[in-house]
């Protein structure tokens, strides 16, 4: 089942972080400086958690659960959490990374105010990603509960429609493809990225991994078509029409507002990439 959605906004730029479930890990919350888990594998992952007010600690714990999947599969992990999300340090670590995972606020730091960018210790614009960021060739980019990353945003008060959802996903994904990534996956469900990665490490292609992640009661793929900017890739966007109400939290100029609103149709899982891309293709490159 989907978690209750927790909505945030900071001024006009920052959207939302969706709910997380606490999962214990051998690390303590006092040890969340960026750290390296050494392995003999040539594969590396960079995990980033931006500050999201009172949900920051649970976001870090959730990311540590994902880190265990990487470590179990022999992938070297480097973490940058909360106050340690220094852009220069992240850039240096990402150069050799085949996986880049981001959890945090979504934003309109994209080109001409479109969805995009990263909310780290400082705001990072899409322009900076295009000009400064580098990942290992054919890297996978995964967004965990990032508002706008899979389509839906905290500021949505009605169904935004599949066209707008697809635009947001495209605006987030395209910059990473421009710097050489092979796959973009975004999931707002607790454990959704974990499931995607588990299936990927088990040898499934990314379309099969995406389908596994949509095995929730009300979730279905609303769109599958060639990606506008590269017809070798496909874009998938799923929607979820749950019933009832949602608790909506917002922050503006430091002031917190809580509202109960009717649950609207949301877009919570998205994939862009060559559907047949799998672990063997990543290892070849």
C-alpha positions in Angstrom: 0.0 0.0 0.0 1.1 3.5 -0.6 2.3 5.6 2.3 0.4 8.7 3.4 1.9 11.5 1.3 3.8 14.2 3.2 3.9 17.4 1.2 6.4 20.3 1.6 7.1 23.5 -0.2 9.9 26.0 0.4 9.1 29.4 -1.0 8.3 29.0 -4.7 11.1 26.8 -5.9 10.9 23.6 -3.8 8.2 21.0 -4.2 7.9 17.9 -2.1 9.3 14.8 -0.4 6.9 11.9 -0.3 6.5 9.6 2.8 9.1 7.2 4.0 9.0 4.1 6.2 11.7 3.6 8.9 14.0 0.7 8.2 16.8 -0.1 10.6 20.4 -0.3 9.6 23.7 -1.0 11.2 24.6 2.7 10.9 23.4 5.1 13.6 21.9 8.5 12.6 24.9 10.2 14.1 27.2 8.5 11.5 25.7 9.9 8.3 28.7 11.8 7.0 29.5 10.7 3.5 31.2 7.3 3.9 32.6 4.6 1.7 31.9 0.9 1.8 34.8 -0.8 0.2 34.4 -3.8 -2.1 36.3 -5.5 -4.9 33.7 -4.5 -7.5 34.3 -1.9 -10.2 30.8 -0.7 -9.8 30.1 2.4 -7.6 27.0 4.1 -6.3 26.6 7.7 -5.0 23.6 8.1 -2.6 22.4 11.6 -1.8 19.8 12.8 0.7 18.9 16.5 0.8 17.4 18.2 3.9 13.6 17.8 4.1 12.9 19.3 7.5 11.5 16.8 10.0 11.6 13.9 7.5 15.3 14.1 6.9 16.2 11.4 9.4 13.7 8.9 8.1 14.9 9.7 4.6 18.4 8.9 5.6 17.3 5.6 7.2 15.4 4.7 4.1 18.4 5.4 1.9 20.6 3.3 4.2 18.2 0.4 3.5 18.9 0.9 -0.2 22.6 1.1 0.5 22.5 -2.5 1.9 21.2 -3.7 -1.5 24.1 -2.2 -3.3 26.6 -3.6 -0.7 25.1 -7.0 -0.9 25.7 -7.0 -4.6 29.3 -5.9 -4.3 28.8 -2.2 -5.2 31.0 0.4 -3.5 28.7 3.0 -1.8 29.5 6.7 -1.1 26.9 8.6 0.9 26.2 12.3 1.1 23.4 13.1 3.6 21.8 16.3 4.7 24.5 18.9 5.8 27.2 16.9 4.0 25.6 17.3 0.5 28.5 19.4 -0.8 28.2 19.8 -4.5 32.0 19.7 -5.2 32.4 16.5 -3.2 29.4 14.8 -4.9 30.7 15.8 -8.3 34.1 14.2 -7.5 32.6 10.9 -6.3 30.0 10.7 -9.2 32.7 10.6 -11.9 33.2 6.9 -11.4 29.6 6.0 -10.3 27.3 3.7 -12.3 24.4 4.5 -9.9 23.3 7.9 -8.7 20.4 8.0 -6.2 18.8 11.2 -5.0 16.2 11.6 -2.2 15.0 15.1 -1.3 12.9 18.0 -2.3 11.9 18.4 -6.0 12.2 21.9 -7.5 11.8 24.2 -10.4 15.5 24.7 -10.9 15.3 23.4 -14.5 15.8 25.3 -17.7 13.5 28.4 -17.8 12.0 27.4 -14.5 11.0 23.9 -15.5 11.1 20.9 -13.2 14.7 20.0 -12.5 17.8 20.5 -10.4 18.8 19.2 -7.0 18.1 20.6 -3.5 21.4 20.0 -1.7 23.2 22.1 0.9 22.9 24.7 -1.9 20.4 24.7 -4.8 21.9 23.0 -7.9 20.3 24.1 -11.2 19.9 21.8 -14.2 22.4 24.1 -16.0 25.0 23.1 -13.5 24.2 19.4 -14.0 24.7 19.8 -17.7 27.9 21.8 -17.4 29.6 20.3 -14.3 28.2 16.9 -13.5 29.7 13.6 -14.8 28.7 10.0 -14.2 30.2 6.8 -15.5 29.0 6.0 -19.0 25.5 4.3 -19.0 24.9 5.1 -15.4 21.4 4.6 -13.8 19.8 7.6 -12.1 17.2 6.8 -9.5 15.0 9.3 -7.6 13.4 8.3 -4.3 10.3 10.2 -3.3 11.2 13.4 -5.1 8.3 15.7 -5.9 7.9 16.0 -9.6 10.4 13.3 -10.3 7.7 10.8 -11.3 5.2 13.4 -12.2 3.2 14.5 -9.2 4.1 17.5 -7.0 3.2 18.7 -3.6 1.6 21.8 -5.1 -0.9 19.8 -7.1 -4.5 20.2 -5.9 -6.1 18.5 -8.9 -5.2 15.9 -11.5 -2.4 17.5 -13.5 -3.0 15.1 -16.4 -0.6 12.7 -18.2 0.8 15.5 -20.5 2.1 17.6 -17.6 3.3 14.5 -15.7 5.3 13.4 -18.7 6.8 16.8 -19.2 8.0 16.9 -15.6 9.6 13.4 -15.9 11.2 14.5 -19.2 12.6 17.7 -17.7 14.2 15.8 -14.8 15.5 12.9 -16.9 16.9 14.5 -20.1 19.8 16.4 -18.4 21.2 13.1 -17.1 20.9 11.5 -20.5 22.8 14.5 -21.9 25.7 13.6 -19.7 25.7 9.9 -20.6 23.2 8.1 -18.3 21.3 5.2 -19.7 18.3 5.0 -17.4 16.1 7.3 -15.2 13.7 5.8 -12.7 11.6 7.6 -10.2 9.3 6.1 -7.5 7.3 7.7 -4.7 6.5 4.4 -2.9 8.3 3.3 0.1 10.7 0.5 -1.0 9.9 1.1 -4.7 13.5 1.9 -5.7 14.7 -0.9 -3.5 12.5 -3.3 -5.4 13.6 -1.9 -8.8 17.3 -2.4 -7.9 16.8 -5.9 -6.5 15.2 -7.0 -9.7 17.9 -5.3 -11.7 20.7 -7.1 -9.8 18.8 -10.3 -10.3 19.3 -9.9 -14.1 15.9 -8.4 -15.1 15.8 -5.6 -17.7 14.7 -2.2 -16.7 11.2 -2.6 -18.2 10.7 -5.8 -16.1 12.1 -3.9 -13.0 9.6 -1.1 -13.7 6.7 -3.5 -14.0 7.6 -5.2 -10.7 7.5 -1.8 -9.1 4.0 -1.1 -10.2 2.5 -4.1 -8.4 0.4 -2.0 -6.1 -3.4 -2.2 -6.0 -4.4 1.0 -7.8 -1.3 1.6 -9.9 -1.3 1.2 -13.6 0.9 2.3 -16.5 -0.9 5.2 -18.1 1.7 6.0 -20.7 4.3 4.1 -22.7 5.8 5.6 -25.8 9.1 6.4 -27.5 11.0 9.1 -25.6 10.7 12.4 -27.5 14.4 13.1 -27.3 15.7 9.6 -28.2 13.4 7.1 -29.9 15.7 4.2 -28.8 14.4 4.9 -25.3 10.8 4.5 -24.0 9.1 6.6 -21.4 6.7 5.0 -18.9 4.5 6.9 -16.5 2.1 5.3 -14.0 -0.9 6.7 -12.2 -2.7 5.9 -9.0 -6.2 6.9 -8.2 -6.7 6.2 -4.5 -9.7 7.1 -2.5 -10.1 9.1 0.7 -8.2 12.1 1.9 -4.5 13.1 2.2 -2.8 15.1 4.9 -1.0 18.0 3.2 1.9 19.7 5.0 3.5 22.8 3.5 6.3 25.1 4.5 6.5 28.7 3.3 9.0 31.2 4.8 9.5 28.8 7.7 5.8 28.5 8.6 4.2 25.1 8.5 0.6 24.7 7.3 -1.4 21.4 7.6 -4.5 20.7 5.5 -6.7 17.7 4.9 -7.5 17.5 1.2 -9.3 14.9 -1.0 -6.9 12.4 -2.5 -6.3 13.2 -6.2 -5.1 11.0 -9.0 -1.3 11.0 -8.8 1.7 10.0 -10.9 4.1 8.1 -8.8 6.3 5.8 -10.8 8.2 6.7 -14.0 10.9 5.1 -16.2 12.9 6.4 -19.1 15.4 4.2 -21.0 16.0 1.4 -23.4 13.5 -1.3 -22.1 16.0 -4.1 -22.7 18.9 -2.5 -20.8 20.1 -4.8 -18.0 22.9 -5.6 -15.6 25.0 -7.3 -18.3 24.9 -4.1 -20.5 26.0 -2.1 -17.5 29.0 -4.4 -16.9 30.0 -4.3 -20.6 30.4 -0.6 -20.3 
